[in-house]
Amino acid sequence: MAEGWCVWVTGLPGSGKSVVAETLIKFLLQKGIRAQLLSSDALRRVLTPKPTYSLEERDVVYATLVYIAKLLTQNCVNVVIDATGNLRRYRENARNQIQKFMEAYLECPLEVCIERESKRTETRQAPKQIYKKALKGEAPTVPGVGQPYEPPTNPEITINTAQCTPEQAAQKILEAILAKWYAYT
């Protein structure tokens, strides 16, 4: 039985992860490839309805996210993870547990992420105005401000989302998926 694959779309809050991941799912469907979107923000609403974003809580959320992705891929379900995963070890855990794994890093300057996040009306289950609260000292656990964001050391694909549209970013990830697991682009 062939296993499914997993792509973790990572980057700072506001880098475009959710929009790119959702667009990627649409592009995959257009190619006849089904994939399940796993959002850390959606999972967090179930696991921790009143999130604190503490290190311990993040450890649980990301371990659960990886466990679900692993089970799905073992059952021939392709997975797209939409999650900051601010510490490298969260994403490395997925790489170590999931046979067919790809990391897609959405590189975006913090200033651009802050600007985008301040203007967005649709947060896709993410908390609102996180950078504004972080810069005021009201949210000390925001990656990139109060907590570190550790960029991937060797992602399969890096896309600067300050220089392209979400559709262009999703297309680049789609091409990487097709080249890696479907032997065509």
C-alpha positions as CSV (number, residue, x, y, z in Angstrom):
1,M,0.0,0.0,0.0
2,A,1.5,3.4,-1.0
3,E,1.7,6.0,1.6
4,G,0.5,9.5,1.3
5,W,2.8,12.5,1.4
6,C,2.9,15.5,3.7
7,V,3.9,19.1,3.0
8,W,4.4,21.4,6.0
9,V,3.8,25.1,5.0
10,T,5.8,27.1,7.5
11,G,6.7,30.7,8.1
12,L,6.0,33.6,10.4
13,P,2.4,34.6,11.2
14,G,1.3,36.8,8.4
15,S,3.7,35.2,5.8
16,G,0.7,33.8,3.9
17,K,0.6,30.2,5.1
18,S,-3.2,29.7,5.3
19,V,-4.0,31.4,2.0
20,V,-1.1,29.5,0.2
21,A,-2.1,26.2,1.8
22,E,-5.8,26.6,0.8
23,T,-4.8,27.6,-2.7
24,L,-2.5,24.7,-2.9
25,I,-5.3,22.3,-2.0
26,K,-7.4,23.8,-4.9
27,F,-4.5,23.5,-7.3
28,L,-4.0,19.8,-6.3
29,L,-7.7,19.1,-6.8
30,Q,-7.5,20.6,-10.3
31,K,-4.8,18.0,-11.0
32,G,-7.0,15.2,-9.5
33,I,-4.9,14.9,-6.4
34,R,-6.7,15.0,-3.1
35,A,-5.1,16.3,0.1
36,Q,-6.3,17.0,3.7
37,L,-5.5,20.4,5.1
38,L,-4.4,20.3,8.7
39,S,-4.4,23.7,10.4
40,S,-2.7,24.2,13.7
41,D,-5.1,27.1,14.5
42,A,-8.1,24.8,13.9
43,L,-6.5,22.0,15.9
44,R,-5.7,24.4,18.7
45,R,-9.4,25.3,19.0
46,V,-10.2,21.7,19.8
47,L,-7.2,20.8,22.0
48,T,-6.8,24.1,23.9
49,P,-10.0,26.2,23.6
50,K,-8.4,28.9,25.7
51,P,-4.8,28.9,24.4
52,T,-1.9,30.3,26.3
53,Y,0.6,29.6,23.5
54,S,3.1,28.4,26.2
55,L,6.0,26.2,25.2
56,E,4.3,23.2,26.8
57,E,1.1,23.9,25.0
58,R,2.9,24.3,21.7
59,D,4.7,21.0,22.3
60,V,1.3,19.2,22.7
61,V,-0.3,20.9,19.7
62,Y,2.6,20.2,17.3
63,A,3.1,16.7,18.5
64,T,-0.6,16.0,18.0
65,L,-0.5,17.7,14.5
66,V,2.4,15.5,13.5
67,Y,0.7,12.4,14.9
68,I,-2.5,13.0,12.9
69,A,-0.5,13.7,9.8
70,K,1.5,10.5,10.2
71,L,-1.7,8.5,10.7
72,L,-3.3,10.0,7.6
73,T,-0.2,9.5,5.4
74,Q,0.0,5.9,6.6
75,N,-3.5,5.5,5.3
76,C,-2.8,6.9,1.9
77,V,-4.1,10.4,2.6
78,N,-2.0,13.3,1.4
79,V,-1.6,16.1,3.9
80,V,-0.9,19.8,3.8
81,I,0.0,21.3,7.2
82,D,-0.7,25.0,7.7
83,A,1.3,25.8,10.8
84,T,4.0,28.2,12.0
85,G,5.8,25.5,13.9
86,N,8.1,28.2,15.2
87,L,10.8,25.7,16.5
88,R,12.7,23.6,14.1
89,R,12.3,20.5,16.3
90,Y,8.5,20.5,15.6
91,R,9.1,20.2,11.9
92,E,12.0,17.9,12.2
93,N,9.7,15.6,14.3
94,A,7.4,15.4,11.3
95,R,10.3,14.8,8.9
96,N,11.5,11.9,11.2
97,Q,8.0,10.3,11.5
98,I,6.5,10.8,8.0
99,Q,8.1,8.9,5.2
100,K,7.2,11.2,2.3
101,F,7.7,14.7,3.8
102,M,8.4,18.1,2.4
103,E,9.0,21.5,4.1
104,A,7.8,24.6,2.2
105,Y,9.2,27.7,3.9
106,L,7.4,30.9,3.2
107,E,10.1,33.5,3.8
108,C,8.7,37.0,4.5
109,P,10.3,39.9,6.3
110,L,8.8,40.5,9.8
111,E,7.8,44.1,8.8
112,V,5.7,42.8,5.9
113,C,4.1,40.1,8.1
114,I,3.2,42.8,10.7
115,E,1.7,45.0,8.0
116,R,-0.4,42.2,6.5
117,E,-1.6,40.9,9.8
118,S,-2.7,44.4,10.9
119,K,-4.9,44.8,7.8
120,R,-6.4,41.3,7.4
121,T,-10.1,40.8,8.2
122,E,-10.2,37.1,7.7
123,T,-7.8,35.3,10.1
124,R,-8.8,31.7,9.2
125,Q,-9.1,30.8,12.9
126,A,-5.8,32.5,13.9
127,P,-5.9,35.0,16.7
128,K,-6.5,38.6,15.6
129,Q,-4.1,41.5,15.9
130,I,-1.3,39.3,17.3
131,Y,1.6,41.6,16.3
132,K,-0.2,44.7,17.7
133,K,-0.6,42.9,21.0
134,A,2.9,41.5,20.9
135,L,4.5,44.9,20.3
136,K,2.5,46.4,23.2
137,G,3.7,43.6,25.4
138,E,0.2,42.0,25.8
139,A,1.1,38.8,23.9
140,P,4.7,37.8,24.7
141,T,4.6,34.4,22.9
142,V,4.2,35.6,19.3
143,P,6.9,34.0,17.0
144,G,9.2,36.6,15.6
145,V,8.6,39.1,18.4
146,G,8.4,37.5,21.8
147,Q,9.4,34.0,20.8
148,P,11.9,32.8,18.2
149,Y,11.0,31.6,14.8
150,E,13.6,29.2,13.6
151,P,13.7,29.1,9.9
152,P,14.2,25.7,8.3
153,T,17.9,24.8,7.7
154,N,17.2,22.7,4.6
155,P,13.6,23.1,3.3
156,E,12.7,21.4,0.0
157,I,11.4,24.8,-1.2
158,T,11.7,28.4,-0.1
159,I,9.4,31.1,-1.4
160,N,9.7,34.8,-0.6
161,T,6.0,35.7,-0.2
162,A,6.7,39.4,-0.1
163,Q,7.6,39.1,-3.8
164,C,4.8,36.9,-5.1
165,T,1.1,36.3,-4.8
166,P,-0.4,33.4,-2.8
167,E,-1.3,31.8,-6.1
168,Q,2.3,32.0,-7.4
169,A,3.6,30.6,-4.1
170,A,1.0,27.7,-4.2
171,Q,2.0,27.0,-7.8
172,K,5.7,26.7,-6.9
173,I,4.8,24.2,-4.1
174,L,2.5,22.3,-6.5
175,E,5.4,22.0,-9.0
176,A,7.7,20.8,-6.2
177,I,5.2,18.1,-5.1
178,L,4.7,17.0,-8.7
179,A,8.4,16.8,-9.4
180,K,9.1,14.9,-6.1
181,W,6.2,12.4,-5.9
182,Y,4.6,12.3,-9.3
183,A,7.6,12.4,-11.7
184,Y,6.2,15.3,-13.8
185,T,5.7,19.0,-13.6
